[in-house]
Amino acid sequence: MLTAVAFIAALGLLIAIHEYGHYRVAVACGVKVLRFSIGFGKSVYTWRLKGRDTEFAIGLLPFGGYVKMLDERECPVDAAERHLAFNTQPLRKRAAIVIAGPLANLLLAVFLYACVNWAGVQQPRAVLASPLASSVAQQAGLSGGETVNSAAFAEEPQMPVRSFEDVRWLLMQGALDGRDVALNVSGPDGQPARDVTVSTSRIGARDADAELFRRIGLTGPWTRPVMGDLVAGSPADKAGLHPGDLVLSVDGQPVIDGAQLRENIKMSPKGGQAATLHWRVERAGQVVELNVTPEVKIENKVPVGRIGAYVGAPPEFVLVRYGPVEGLWRGAVRTWEVSALTLKMLGRMVVGEASLKNLTGPLTIADYAGKSASLGLSQYLVFLALISVSLGVLNLLPLPVLDGGHLMYYLWEGVTGRSISDAWMDRLQRGGVAVLLLMMSIALFNDVTRLLG
């Protein structure tokens, strides 16, 4: 139920803001707006504001909306109202009306990110987990437990780091852009600060997914390697482990944090068969030695070890909050960064440098809407901002059925002094619909694959 409500609320808000951008600028440009609709199909509710000619409506199908303006190309226009028609407006006004929708979504994203920055959000401290073996993070000299003080792309001035999310975002961008990331870190137990460079440029990343962070070697923040709740009859229960046990070593190798312990368990099968691990744990001030045999599960066609217990304590969190000016500025910067990343990934998918699996559709969006709403208002606002950016950027693509396609027509008109012919307009519209339907089909296929997988 929460997923459905969160999804519908998100769609309604983002579509309403988009169409309101078109509507508000059209009215400001002196264009008569006949209908403002949120949703398509049969109207379930309509109303008019006093003194306005516009009919406002909510359609039965919530996947979109439209602003219908007076236009000679769509219906006869009285001579007395011809100056109010969209098609009779100067090129600059028509372009402003079209671009206003996507810009409204981008401005909404800035505002939503700023609201989260102003209110503050709990994020994991910037303490690094032990890196995976042979990863670029391990090769950089990181061993786990380091606190990141500042970071930046290599050869750029470093900026203070407030949370692990700052580090995670920078590493992802570095891997996708082919740039190294410089970190200033303080070692555990009061060790002095030092500079390290993570060679993310060597990864050659194609997709922004969980596998990318495994290749970087940092899958999460540092956590204490303690045992949480155990499933009755599980390998952890049978081995005699208790909630609260602090794991000191596995097979003689010291355990630094929860991430390392989880990796040891996961990689325990030998030749696809279960293998017994010798654990040393601290329990109520006493050292206890146990033999733990993880059971073998097949995940993504690969045998992995599982012990049926929550492994690792929750990370330590800090409140990240910014003042009015800095919060707004950071909202604008994050909107720009997400927009650039979205365009970059779309471009890579077009030329085959990124997987089409990055395309997501309504099922995945609905799933994320429900999950983010269950985590609290701040996470839901971040989700809304991300989708608002995606909607704004998508509509600026030069596809004839989208706002970017109309801007493409106006660019042609501005350069040549004449508009696109009706015949070419029809051909381009058909082609745009075909491309859009193809993208939607791929996105829906990816949604179903994720849900079934």
C-alpha positions as a Markdown table, in Angstrom:
| # | Residue | x | y | z |
|---|---|---|---|---|
| 1 | Met | 0.0 | 0.0 | 0.0 |
| 2 | Leu | 2.8 | 2.4 | 0.9 |
| 3 | Thr | 4.5 | 1.7 | -2.4 |
| 4 | Ala | 1.4 | 2.5 | -4.4 |
| 5 | Val | 0.7 | 5.7 | -2.5 |
| 6 | Ala | 4.3 | 6.9 | -2.7 |
| 7 | Phe | 4.5 | 6.1 | -6.4 |
| 8 | Ile | 1.2 | 7.9 | -7.3 |
| 9 | Ala | 2.1 | 10.9 | -5.1 |
| 10 | Ala | 5.5 | 11.1 | -6.8 |
| 11 | Leu | 4.0 | 10.9 | -10.3 |
| 12 | Gly | 1.3 | 13.4 | -9.5 |
| 13 | Leu | 3.8 | 16.0 | -8.1 |
| 14 | Leu | 6.4 | 15.7 | -10.8 |
| 15 | Ile | 3.9 | 15.8 | -13.7 |
| 16 | Ala | 2.0 | 18.7 | -12.1 |
| 17 | Ile | 5.3 | 20.7 | -11.7 |
| 18 | His | 6.3 | 19.9 | -15.3 |
| 19 | Glu | 3.0 | 20.9 | -16.8 |
| 20 | Tyr | 2.7 | 24.0 | -14.6 |
| 21 | Gly | 6.0 | 25.2 | -16.0 |
| 22 | His | 4.5 | 25.1 | -19.5 |
| 23 | Tyr | 1.3 | 26.6 | -18.3 |
| 24 | Arg | 2.8 | 29.5 | -16.2 |
| 25 | Val | 5.1 | 30.6 | -19.0 |
| 26 | Ala | 2.4 | 30.3 | -21.6 |
| 27 | Val | 0.1 | 32.6 | -19.6 |
| 28 | Ala | 3.0 | 35.0 | -19.1 |
| 29 | Cys | 3.7 | 35.1 | -22.8 |
| 30 | Gly | 0.0 | 35.9 | -23.6 |
| 31 | Val | -1.0 | 32.5 | -24.9 |
| 32 | Lys | -4.6 | 31.3 | -24.1 |
| 33 | Val | -4.5 | 27.9 | -22.3 |
| 34 | Leu | -7.6 | 25.8 | -23.0 |
| 35 | Arg | -6.9 | 22.8 | -20.7 |
| 36 | Phe | -4.4 | 21.8 | -18.0 |
| 37 | Ser | -4.5 | 18.1 | -17.4 |
| 38 | Ile | -2.7 | 15.8 | -15.0 |
| 39 | Gly | -3.0 | 12.4 | -16.5 |
| 40 | Phe | -4.5 | 11.1 | -19.8 |
| 41 | Gly | -7.7 | 9.6 | -20.9 |
| 42 | Lys | -11.2 | 10.2 | -19.5 |
| 43 | Ser | -11.3 | 13.0 | -16.9 |
| 44 | Val | -12.2 | 11.9 | -13.4 |
| 45 | Tyr | -12.4 | 15.5 | -12.1 |
| 46 | Thr | -12.5 | 18.9 | -13.7 |
| 47 | Trp | -12.7 | 22.5 | -12.4 |
| 48 | Arg | -12.2 | 26.1 | -13.4 |
| 49 | Leu | -10.7 | 29.0 | -11.5 |
| 50 | Lys | -12.7 | 32.2 | -11.2 |
| 51 | Gly | -11.9 | 34.6 | -14.0 |
| 52 | Arg | -9.8 | 32.0 | -16.0 |
| 53 | Asp | -10.6 | 30.4 | -19.3 |
| 54 | Thr | -8.5 | 27.3 | -18.6 |
| 55 | Glu | -10.2 | 24.0 | -17.6 |
| 56 | Phe | -8.2 | 22.0 | -15.1 |
| 57 | Ala | -8.5 | 18.2 | -15.1 |
| 58 | Ile | -7.3 | 15.0 | -13.6 |
| 59 | Gly | -7.2 | 12.2 | -16.1 |
| 60 | Leu | -7.8 | 8.5 | -15.4 |
| 61 | Leu | -4.3 | 7.4 | -16.6 |
| 62 | Pro | -1.7 | 9.1 | -14.4 |
| 63 | Phe | 1.3 | 8.4 | -16.6 |
| 64 | Gly | 1.7 | 11.9 | -18.0 |
| 65 | Gly | -0.1 | 15.2 | -18.6 |
| 66 | Tyr | -0.5 | 18.0 | -21.0 |
| 67 | Val | -1.3 | 21.7 | -21.5 |
| 68 | Lys | -3.6 | 22.4 | -24.4 |
| 69 | Met | -3.1 | 25.9 | -25.9 |
| 70 | Leu | -5.1 | 27.8 | -28.5 |
| 71 | Asp | -3.4 | 26.8 | -31.8 |
| 72 | Glu | -4.5 | 27.3 | -35.4 |
| 73 | Arg | -2.9 | 23.9 | -36.3 |
| 74 | Glu | -5.3 | 22.1 | -34.1 |
| 75 | Cys | -8.6 | 23.9 | -34.4 |
| 76 | Pro | -10.1 | 27.0 | -36.1 |
| 77 | Val | -9.2 | 30.2 | -34.2 |
| 78 | Asp | -11.4 | 33.3 | -34.2 |
| 79 | Ala | -9.7 | 36.3 | -35.8 |
| 80 | Ala | -10.2 | 38.3 | -32.6 |
| 81 | Glu | -8.2 | 35.7 | -30.6 |
| 82 | Arg | -5.5 | 35.0 | -33.2 |
| 83 | His | -2.9 | 36.9 | -31.2 |
| 84 | Leu | -3.5 | 34.5 | -28.3 |
| 85 | Ala | -2.7 | 31.4 | -30.3 |
| 86 | Phe | 0.5 | 29.5 | -29.6 |
| 87 | Asn | 1.5 | 29.2 | -33.3 |
| 88 | Thr | 1.4 | 33.0 | -33.9 |
| 89 | Gln | 3.9 | 33.8 | -31.1 |
| 90 | Pro | 7.5 | 34.8 | -31.8 |
| 91 | Leu | 10.0 | 32.0 | -31.8 |
| 92 | Arg | 11.6 | 33.1 | -28.5 |
| 93 | Lys | 8.2 | 32.8 | -26.7 |
| 94 | Arg | 7.4 | 29.4 | -28.2 |
| 95 | Ala | 10.8 | 28.2 | -27.2 |
| 96 | Ala | 10.4 | 29.6 | -23.7 |
| 97 | Ile | 7.0 | 27.9 | -23.2 |
| 98 | Val | 8.4 | 24.5 | -24.4 |
| 99 | Ile | 11.6 | 24.6 | -22.3 |
| 100 | Ala | 9.7 | 25.7 | -19.2 |
| 101 | Gly | 8.5 | 22.2 | -18.3 |
| 102 | Pro | 11.9 | 20.5 | -18.1 |
| 103 | Leu | 13.3 | 23.6 | -16.3 |
| 104 | Ala | 10.5 | 23.4 | -13.7 |
| 105 | Asn | 11.5 | 19.8 | -13.0 |
| 106 | Leu | 15.2 | 20.7 | -12.6 |
| 107 | Leu | 14.3 | 23.7 | -10.3 |
| 108 | Leu | 12.1 | 21.4 | -8.3 |
| 109 | Ala | 15.1 | 19.0 | -7.9 |
| 110 | Val | 17.3 | 21.9 | -6.6 |
| 111 | Phe | 14.6 | 22.9 | -4.1 |
| 112 | Leu | 14.1 | 19.3 | -2.9 |
| 113 | Tyr | 17.8 | 18.7 | -2.5 |
| 114 | Ala | 18.1 | 22.1 | -0.7 |
| 115 | Cys | 15.2 | 21.1 | 1.7 |
| 116 | Val | 17.1 | 17.9 | 2.6 |
| 117 | Asn | 20.3 | 19.9 | 3.1 |
| 118 | Trp | 18.5 | 22.5 | 5.3 |
| 119 | Ala | 16.6 | 19.9 | 7.4 |
| 120 | Gly | 19.7 | 17.6 | 7.8 |
| 121 | Val | 19.9 | 13.9 | 7.1 |
| 122 | Gln | 21.6 | 11.1 | 9.0 |
| 123 | Gln | 24.4 | 9.6 | 7.0 |
| 124 | Pro | 27.2 | 7.1 | 7.8 |
| 125 | Arg | 30.4 | 8.6 | 9.0 |
| 126 | Ala | 33.2 | 8.7 | 6.4 |
| 127 | Val | 35.1 | 5.7 | 7.9 |
| 128 | Leu | 36.1 | 3.2 | 5.2 |
| 129 | Ala | 35.5 | -0.5 | 5.4 |
| 130 | Ser | 38.3 | -2.9 | 4.7 |
| 131 | Pro | 38.8 | -3.0 | 0.9 |
| 132 | Leu | 38.2 | -6.2 | -1.1 |
| 133 | Ala | 41.3 | -8.1 | -2.1 |
| 134 | Ser | 43.2 | -6.9 | -5.2 |
| 135 | Ser | 40.8 | -3.9 | -5.6 |
| 136 | Val | 42.0 | -0.5 | -6.5 |
| 137 | Ala | 41.2 | 0.7 | -3.0 |
| 138 | Gln | 43.5 | -2.0 | -1.5 |
| 139 | Gln | 46.2 | -1.2 | -4.0 |
| 140 | Ala | 46.0 | 2.4 | -2.9 |
| 141 | Gly | 47.2 | 1.4 | 0.5 |
| 142 | Leu | 43.9 | 1.4 | 2.3 |
| 143 | Ser | 43.3 | -1.3 | 4.9 |
| 144 | Gly | 40.0 | -0.4 | 6.6 |
| 145 | Gly | 39.1 | 1.8 | 9.5 |
| 146 | Glu | 40.5 | 5.0 | 7.9 |
| 147 | Thr | 38.5 | 8.3 | 8.3 |
| 148 | Val | 38.3 | 10.4 | 5.2 |
| 149 | Asn | 39.0 | 14.0 | 6.0 |
| 150 | Ser | 38.8 | 15.5 | 2.5 |
| 151 | Ala | 38.6 | 14.3 | -1.1 |
| 152 | Ala | 38.6 | 15.5 | -4.7 |
| 153 | Phe | 39.5 | 14.3 | -8.2 |
| 154 | Ala | 43.3 | 14.0 | -8.5 |
| 155 | Glu | 45.1 | 17.3 | -9.0 |
| 156 | Glu | 42.1 | 19.3 | -7.9 |
| 157 | Pro | 41.8 | 21.2 | -4.6 |
| 158 | Gln | 40.3 | 18.9 | -1.9 |
| 159 | Met | 37.1 | 19.6 | -0.2 |
| 160 | Pro | 36.0 | 18.6 | 3.4 |
| 161 | Val | 34.1 | 15.3 | 3.6 |
| 162 | Arg | 31.0 | 15.2 | 5.8 |
| 163 | Ser | 29.9 | 11.6 | 5.3 |
| 164 | Phe | 30.6 | 8.3 | 3.6 |
| 165 | Glu | 28.0 | 9.3 | 0.9 |
| 166 | Asp | 30.4 | 12.1 | -0.2 |
| 167 | Val | 33.2 | 9.6 | -0.7 |
| 168 | Arg | 30.9 | 7.1 | -2.4 |
| 169 | Trp | 29.5 | 9.7 | -4.9 |
| 170 | Leu | 33.1 | 10.9 | -5.8 |
| 171 | Leu | 34.4 | 7.4 | -6.3 |
| 172 | Met | 31.5 | 6.5 | -8.6 |
| 173 | Gln | 32.0 | 9.7 | -10.7 |
| 174 | Gly | 35.7 | 9.0 | -10.9 |
| 175 | Ala | 35.2 | 5.4 | -12.1 |
| 176 | Leu | 32.6 | 6.5 | -14.7 |
| 177 | Asp | 34.7 | 9.5 | -15.9 |
| 178 | Gly | 38.0 | 7.7 | -15.9 |
| 179 | Arg | 39.5 | 10.0 | -13.3 |
| 180 | Asp | 41.5 | 9.1 | -10.2 |
| 181 | Val | 40.3 | 10.2 | -6.7 |
| 182 | Ala | 42.6 | 11.6 | -4.1 |
| 183 | Leu | 41.7 | 11.1 | -0.4 |
| 184 | Asn | 43.2 | 12.5 | 2.8 |
| 185 | Val | 42.7 | 9.9 | 5.5 |
| 186 | Ser | 43.5 | 9.5 | 9.1 |
| 187 | Gly | 44.3 | 6.0 | 10.2 |
| 188 | Pro | 42.6 | 4.2 | 13.1 |
| 189 | Asp | 43.9 | 4.5 | 16.6 |
| 190 | Gly | 45.1 | 8.1 | 16.1 |
| 191 | Gln | 47.5 | 7.4 | 13.2 |
| 192 | Pro | 48.6 | 10.6 | 11.4 |
| 193 | Ala | 46.8 | 11.8 | 8.3 |
| 194 | Arg | 48.1 | 10.8 | 4.9 |
| 195 | Asp | 47.2 | 11.2 | 1.2 |
| 196 | Val | 46.2 | 8.3 | -1.0 |
| 197 | Thr | 45.1 | 8.1 | -4.6 |
| 198 | Val | 42.5 | 5.6 | -5.6 |
| 199 | Ser | 43.1 | 4.7 | -9.3 |
| 200 | Thr | 39.4 | 4.6 | -10.3 |
| 201 | Ser | 40.5 | 5.6 | -13.9 |
| 202 | Arg | 41.8 | 2.0 | -14.4 |
| 203 | Ile | 38.4 | 0.4 | -13.8 |
| 204 | Gly | 36.9 | 1.3 | -17.2 |
| 205 | Ala | 33.4 | 1.3 | -15.6 |
| 206 | Arg | 30.3 | 1.0 | -17.9 |
| 207 | Asp | 27.5 | 0.8 | -15.4 |
| 208 | Ala | 26.7 | 2.5 | -12.1 |
| 209 | Asp | 25.8 | -0.6 | -10.1 |
| 210 | Ala | 26.8 | -2.6 | -7.0 |
| 211 | Glu | 29.4 | -4.4 | -9.1 |
| 212 | Leu | 31.2 | -1.1 | -9.7 |
| 213 | Phe | 31.8 | -0.6 | -6.0 |
| 214 | Arg | 33.1 | -4.1 | -5.6 |
| 215 | Arg | 35.6 | -3.3 | -8.3 |
| 216 | Ile | 36.6 | -0.1 | -6.5 |
| 217 | Gly | 36.8 | -2.3 | -3.4 |
| 218 | Leu | 34.7 | -0.2 | -1.0 |
| 219 | Thr | 31.2 | -1.6 | -0.7 |
| 220 | Gly | 30.1 | 0.4 | 2.4 |
| 221 | Pro | 31.2 | 2.2 | 5.5 |
| 222 | Trp | 33.1 | 0.7 | 8.4 |
| 223 | Thr | 31.1 | -1.4 | 10.9 |
| 224 | Arg | 32.1 | -3.3 | 14.0 |
| 225 | Pro | 32.4 | -7.1 | 13.3 |
| 226 | Val | 29.8 | -8.2 | 15.8 |
| 227 | Met | 27.0 | -10.8 | 15.4 |
| 228 | Gly | 23.4 | -9.6 | 15.3 |
| 229 | Asp | 20.3 | -11.7 | 15.4 |
| 230 | Leu | 20.6 | -15.4 | 14.5 |
| 231 | Val | 18.1 | -17.7 | 12.7 |
| 232 | Ala | 17.3 | -20.7 | 14.8 |
| 233 | Gly | 18.9 | -23.8 | 13.4 |
| 234 | Ser | 21.2 | -21.8 | 11.1 |
| 235 | Pro | 24.9 | -22.5 | 10.7 |
| 236 | Ala | 25.6 | -19.6 | 13.0 |
| 237 | Asp | 23.2 | -21.1 | 15.7 |
| 238 | Lys | 24.6 | -24.6 | 15.3 |
| 239 | Ala | 28.2 | -23.3 | 15.7 |
| 240 | Gly | 27.3 | -21.7 | 19.1 |
| 241 | Leu | 27.6 | -18.1 | 18.1 |
| 242 | His | 25.6 | -15.5 | 20.1 |
| 243 | Pro | 24.3 | -12.1 | 19.3 |
| 244 | Gly | 26.8 | -9.5 | 20.4 |
| 245 | Asp | 29.9 | -11.8 | 19.8 |
| 246 | Leu | 32.8 | -9.6 | 18.6 |
| 247 | Val | 34.7 | -11.6 | 15.9 |
| 248 | Leu | 38.5 | -11.2 | 16.3 |
| 249 | Ser | 39.8 | -13.5 | 13.6 |
| 250 | Val | 38.8 | -16.1 | 11.0 |
| 251 | Asp | 41.3 | -18.9 | 10.2 |
| 252 | Gly | 44.0 | -16.9 | 12.0 |
| 253 | Gln | 43.4 | -13.7 | 10.0 |
| 254 | Pro | 42.4 | -10.6 | 12.1 |
| 255 | Val | 39.0 | -9.3 | 11.3 |
| 256 | Ile | 38.9 | -5.5 | 10.9 |
| 257 | Asp | 35.2 | -4.8 | 10.3 |
| 258 | Gly | 31.8 | -6.3 | 9.3 |
| 259 | Ala | 32.4 | -5.9 | 5.6 |
| 260 | Gln | 35.6 | -8.1 | 5.8 |
| 261 | Leu | 33.7 | -10.7 | 7.9 |
| 262 | Arg | 30.8 | -10.8 | 5.4 |
| 263 | Glu | 33.2 | -11.3 | 2.5 |
| 264 | Asn | 35.0 | -14.1 | 4.4 |
| 265 | Ile | 31.7 | -15.9 | 4.8 |
| 266 | Lys | 30.6 | -15.3 | 1.3 |
| 267 | Met | 33.8 | -16.6 | -0.3 |
| 268 | Ser | 34.2 | -19.6 | 2.1 |
| 269 | Pro | 33.0 | -22.4 | -0.3 |
| 270 | Lys | 35.9 | -24.3 | -1.8 |
| 271 | Gly | 35.2 | -25.8 | -5.2 |
| 272 | Gly | 31.5 | -25.2 | -4.6 |
| 273 | Gln | 31.5 | -27.2 | -1.4 |
| 274 | Ala | 31.1 | -26.0 | 2.2 |
| 275 | Ala | 34.2 | -25.4 | 4.2 |
| 276 | Thr | 34.7 | -25.0 | 7.9 |
| 277 | Leu | 36.1 | -21.8 | 9.3 |
| 278 | His | 37.9 | -21.4 | 12.6 |
| 279 | Trp | 36.6 | -18.3 | 14.5 |
| 280 | Arg | 37.9 | -16.5 | 17.5 |
| 281 | Val | 35.3 | -14.3 | 19.2 |
| 282 | Glu | 35.2 | -12.1 | 22.3 |
| 283 | Arg | 32.1 | -12.8 | 24.5 |
| 284 | Ala | 31.6 | -11.0 | 27.8 |
| 285 | Gly | 35.3 | -10.3 | 28.0 |
| 286 | Gln | 36.3 | -13.9 | 27.3 |
| 287 | Val | 37.9 | -15.3 | 24.1 |
| 288 | Val | 35.9 | -18.2 | 22.6 |
| 289 | Glu | 37.0 | -20.4 | 19.7 |
| 290 | Leu | 34.4 | -21.9 | 17.4 |
| 291 | Asn | 34.2 | -23.8 | 14.2 |
| 292 | Val | 31.6 | -22.3 | 11.7 |
| 293 | Thr | 30.6 | -24.1 | 8.5 |
| 294 | Pro | 28.6 | -21.7 | 6.2 |
| 295 | Glu | 26.0 | -23.4 | 4.1 |
| 296 | Val | 26.4 | -23.0 | 0.3 |
| 297 | Lys | 23.8 | -21.0 | -1.6 |
| 298 | Ile | 23.8 | -20.4 | -5.4 |
| 299 | Glu | 23.3 | -16.7 | -6.2 |
| 300 | Asn | 23.6 | -15.5 | -9.8 |
| 301 | Lys | 24.9 | -19.0 | -10.7 |
| 302 | Val | 27.8 | -18.6 | -8.2 |
| 303 | Pro | 28.2 | -20.6 | -4.9 |
| 304 | Val | 28.4 | -18.3 | -1.9 |
| 305 | Gly | 28.5 | -19.0 | 1.9 |
| 306 | Arg | 25.7 | -18.0 | 4.2 |
| 307 | Ile | 25.4 | -18.5 | 8.0 |
| 308 | Gly | 21.9 | -17.3 | 8.7 |
| 309 | Ala | 22.7 | -14.3 | 10.9 |
| 310 | Tyr | 23.0 | -10.5 | 10.7 |
| 311 | Val | 26.7 | -9.9 | 10.4 |
| 312 | Gly | 28.2 | -6.5 | 11.5 |
| 313 | Ala | 26.8 | -3.7 | 13.6 |
| 314 | Pro | 25.0 | -0.7 | 12.0 |
| 315 | Pro | 27.5 | 2.0 | 10.9 |
| 316 | Glu | 27.9 | 5.1 | 13.0 |
| 317 | Phe | 25.9 | 8.0 | 11.7 |
| 318 | Val | 26.4 | 11.8 | 11.7 |
| 319 | Leu | 23.8 | 14.5 | 11.0 |
| 320 | Val | 24.7 | 16.3 | 7.8 |
| 321 | Arg | 23.1 | 19.8 | 7.7 |
| 322 | Tyr | 23.9 | 23.0 | 5.8 |
| 323 | Gly | 22.9 | 26.6 | 6.2 |
| 324 | Pro | 20.5 | 28.5 | 3.9 |
| 325 | Val | 22.9 | 29.6 | 1.2 |
| 326 | Glu | 25.2 | 26.6 | 1.2 |
| 327 | Gly | 22.3 | 24.2 | 1.3 |
| 328 | Leu | 20.7 | 25.8 | -1.8 |
| 329 | Trp | 24.1 | 25.9 | -3.6 |
| 330 | Arg | 24.7 | 22.3 | -2.9 |
| 331 | Gly | 21.2 | 21.5 | -4.1 |
| 332 | Ala | 22.0 | 23.2 | -7.4 |
| 333 | Val | 25.4 | 21.4 | -7.7 |
| 334 | Arg | 23.9 | 18.0 | -7.0 |
| 335 | Thr | 21.2 | 18.7 | -9.6 |
| 336 | Trp | 23.8 | 19.6 | -12.2 |
| 337 | Glu | 25.9 | 16.5 | -11.3 |
| 338 | Val | 23.0 | 14.1 | -11.6 |
| 339 | Ser | 21.9 | 15.7 | -14.8 |
| 340 | Ala | 25.4 | 15.4 | -16.3 |
| 341 | Leu | 25.6 | 11.8 | -15.1 |
| 342 | Thr | 22.2 | 11.0 | -16.6 |
| 343 | Leu | 23.1 | 12.4 | -20.0 |
| 344 | Lys | 26.5 | 10.7 | -19.9 |
| 345 | Met | 24.9 | 7.3 | -19.2 |
| 346 | Leu | 22.3 | 7.8 | -21.9 |
| 347 | Gly | 25.0 | 8.7 | -24.4 |
| 348 | Arg | 27.1 | 5.7 | -23.5 |
| 349 | Met | 24.0 | 3.4 | -23.9 |
| 350 | Val | 23.5 | 4.9 | -27.4 |
| 351 | Val | 27.0 | 4.1 | -28.6 |
| 352 | Gly | 27.2 | 0.8 | -26.8 |
| 353 | Glu | 29.6 | 1.8 | -24.0 |
| 354 | Ala | 27.1 | 1.2 | -21.3 |
| 355 | Ser | 24.5 | -1.6 | -20.8 |
| 356 | Leu | 20.9 | -1.0 | -21.6 |
| 357 | Lys | 20.1 | -2.6 | -18.2 |
| 358 | Asn | 20.6 | 1.0 | -16.8 |
| 359 | Leu | 17.2 | 1.9 | -18.2 |
| 360 | Thr | 14.5 | 1.6 | -15.6 |
| 361 | Gly | 10.7 | 1.8 | -15.9 |
| 362 | Pro | 7.6 | 2.3 | -13.8 |
| 363 | Leu | 7.9 | -0.9 | -11.8 |
| 364 | Thr | 11.4 | -0.1 | -10.6 |
| 365 | Ile | 10.5 | 3.5 | -9.9 |
| 366 | Ala | 7.4 | 2.3 | -7.9 |
| 367 | Asp | 9.6 | -0.1 | -5.9 |
| 368 | Tyr | 12.1 | 2.7 | -5.1 |
| 369 | Ala | 9.3 | 5.0 | -4.2 |
| 370 | Gly | 8.0 | 2.6 | -1.6 |
| 371 | Lys | 11.4 | 1.8 | -0.2 |
| 372 | Ser | 12.5 | 5.5 | 0.1 |
| 373 | Ala | 9.2 | 6.4 | 1.7 |
| 374 | Ser | 9.6 | 3.7 | 4.3 |
| 375 | Leu | 13.0 | 5.1 | 5.2 |
| 376 | Gly | 11.6 | 8.6 | 6.1 |
| 377 | Leu | 10.8 | 11.9 | 4.5 |
| 378 | Ser | 14.4 | 12.9 | 3.7 |
| 379 | Gln | 15.0 | 9.8 | 1.7 |
| 380 | Tyr | 11.7 | 10.2 | -0.1 |
| 381 | Leu | 12.6 | 13.8 | -1.0 |
| 382 | Val | 16.0 | 12.6 | -2.4 |
| 383 | Phe | 14.1 | 10.0 | -4.5 |
| 384 | Leu | 11.7 | 12.7 | -5.8 |
| 385 | Ala | 14.7 | 15.0 | -6.7 |
| 386 | Leu | 16.4 | 12.2 | -8.5 |
| 387 | Ile | 13.3 | 11.3 | -10.6 |
| 388 | Ser | 12.6 | 15.0 | -11.2 |
| 389 | Val | 16.1 | 15.4 | -12.7 |
| 390 | Ser | 15.5 | 12.3 | -14.8 |
| 391 | Leu | 12.2 | 13.6 | -16.1 |
| 392 | Gly | 13.7 | 17.0 | -16.9 |
| 393 | Val | 16.7 | 15.6 | -18.7 |
| 394 | Leu | 14.6 | 13.0 | -20.6 |
| 395 | Asn | 12.3 | 15.7 | -21.9 |
| 396 | Leu | 15.2 | 17.7 | -23.2 |
| 397 | Leu | 16.4 | 14.9 | -25.4 |
| 398 | Pro | 16.1 | 15.8 | -29.1 |
| 399 | Leu | 13.2 | 13.3 | -29.8 |
| 400 | Pro | 10.4 | 14.8 | -31.8 |
| 401 | Val | 7.6 | 13.7 | -29.4 |
| 402 | Leu | 9.5 | 15.3 | -26.4 |
| 403 | Asp | 10.1 | 19.0 | -25.5 |
| 404 | Gly | 13.6 | 18.6 | -26.7 |
| 405 | Gly | 12.3 | 17.6 | -30.2 |
| 406 | His | 10.2 | 20.8 | -30.4 |
| 407 | Leu | 13.3 | 22.8 | -29.4 |
| 408 | Met | 15.1 | 21.1 | -32.2 |
| 409 | Tyr | 12.4 | 22.3 | -34.6 |
| 410 | Tyr | 12.8 | 25.8 | -33.3 |
| 411 | Leu | 16.5 | 25.7 | -33.7 |
| 412 | Trp | 16.0 | 24.7 | -37.4 |
| 413 | Glu | 13.5 | 27.6 | -37.8 |
| 414 | Gly | 15.9 | 30.0 | -36.1 |
| 415 | Val | 18.8 | 29.0 | -38.4 |
| 416 | Thr | 16.9 | 28.7 | -41.7 |
| 417 | Gly | 14.1 | 31.2 | -41.2 |
| 418 | Arg | 11.4 | 28.6 | -42.0 |
| 419 | Ser | 9.6 | 26.0 | -40.1 |
| 420 | Ile | 9.7 | 22.2 | -40.6 |
| 421 | Ser | 7.3 | 21.1 | -43.3 |
| 422 | Asp | 4.2 | 19.1 | -42.4 |
| 423 | Ala | 5.5 | 16.1 | -44.3 |
| 424 | Trp | 8.8 | 16.1 | -42.4 |
| 425 | Met | 7.0 | 16.8 | -39.1 |
| 426 | Asp | 4.9 | 13.7 | -39.6 |
| 427 | Arg | 7.9 | 11.5 | -40.4 |
| 428 | Leu | 9.9 | 12.8 | -37.4 |
| 429 | Gln | 7.0 | 12.4 | -35.1 |
| 430 | Arg | 6.5 | 8.7 | -36.2 |
| 431 | Gly | 10.2 | 8.1 | -35.7 |
| 432 | Gly | 10.2 | 9.7 | -32.3 |
| 433 | Val | 7.3 | 7.6 | -31.1 |
| 434 | Ala | 9.1 | 4.5 | -32.3 |
| 435 | Val | 12.3 | 5.3 | -30.4 |
| 436 | Leu | 10.3 | 6.2 | -27.3 |
| 437 | Leu | 8.3 | 3.0 | -27.4 |
| 438 | Leu | 11.5 | 1.0 | -27.9 |
| 439 | Met | 13.1 | 2.7 | -24.8 |
| 440 | Met | 9.9 | 2.0 | -22.8 |
| 441 | Ser | 9.9 | -1.6 | -23.8 |
| 442 | Ile | 13.5 | -2.1 | -22.8 |
| 443 | Ala | 12.9 | -0.3 | -19.5 |
| 444 | Leu | 9.8 | -2.5 | -18.8 |
| 445 | Phe | 11.8 | -5.6 | -19.7 |
| 446 | Asn | 14.5 | -4.6 | -17.3 |
| 447 | Asp | 11.9 | -4.0 | -14.6 |
| 448 | Val | 10.4 | -7.5 | -15.0 |
| 449 | Thr | 13.9 | -9.1 | -15.1 |
| 450 | Arg | 14.9 | -7.4 | -11.8 |
| 451 | Leu | 11.7 | -8.4 | -10.1 |
| 452 | Leu | 11.9 | -12.0 | -11.2 |
| 453 | Gly | 15.6 | -12.1 | -10.5 |
